[in-house]
Amino acid sequence: MAAPTNRNRLRVGDGRATRWGITGLVLAVTAVALIAPLAIIFTEALGRGVGPYLEALARPDTLHAIGLTIFTALICVPVNIAFGIAAAWTVTKFTFPGRNLLLAVVELPFSISPIVAGVAYLFVYGAQGLLGPYLQAHDIRIMFAVPAIVLASLFVTAPFVVRELVPLMMAQGREEEEAAVSLGASGFDVLRLVTLPNVRFALLYGAALCNARVMGEFGAVSVVSGNIRGQTSTLPLQIELLYQDSHVLAAFAAATVLAGVALFTLVAKYLIEQAEVRRGERLAPRAPGH
């Protein structure tokens, strides 16, 4: 009996009913869980016109929350980029005891609830925490202030850049770096001229995800900031305060900023992926005669 050809071999999803059923399910869930909420945010925010929308967005406490969120992102994203490069380089280029444990610790924030992380910071830096008496004695305020917001945001976003860089660095191996070293390049030159150009798209993608998470973080920041209106309220916390105060238009107007950040991240992801595809096509070897 002849073996089935590729054309006759049955594959999962070949049936028309299965194909349409799965596609319809995915589209329905996407519409209900993703598209509809985003559409409602912009509809409610802009339903009364651009003027009321801009007026609601220009509330002093909302502007302060936006500024604080941007300030936090301007600190956390560069720090996480530097940390991600260093951690990925350490894990992929060096062999030492506990390397896998180090990688697991770096990815720990993915497994811990942000609220738990915020409570942990209270136990360390709070007034009754491990370092609380020392900080109070030296008039150093971390909890319920901007430093706590930055620390909590750094914790929850630490794995994003590392997670994008490590698989790519492992797949690329060490041959190019070793060749550069054999030609007399220093460690910094190898990193700057060989390693980073090869992982630049993953680095940009990780930075975009990190920025989106910093600006949208709620759980950990709500615990350590105290959510003081006009002082320690980031944009997600400000949205909650506005909604609780029945300032619905102002809440939706502020929410459009976070939704815009999410949409920008999706566009950046698409552009980065397309750039990777074009780069792969340029580097792919061509058959003779083409």
Buried (B, 14 or more C-beta within 10 A) or exposed (E): EEEEEEEEEEEEEEEEEEEEEEEEEEEEEEEEEEEEEBEEBBEBBBEEEEEBBEBBBEBEBBBBBBEBBBBBBEBBBEBBBEBBBEBBBBBBBEEEEEEEEBBEEBBEBEEEEBEEBBBBBBEBBBEEBEEBEEBEEEEEEBBBBBBBBBBBBBBBBBBBBBBBBBEBBEEBEBEBBEEBBEEEBEEEEBBEEBBBEBBBBBBBBBBBBBBBBBBBBBBBBBBBBBBEBBBBBBBBBBBBBBBEEEBEBBBBBBBBBBBEBEEEBEEBBEBBEEEBEEEEEEEEEEEEEE
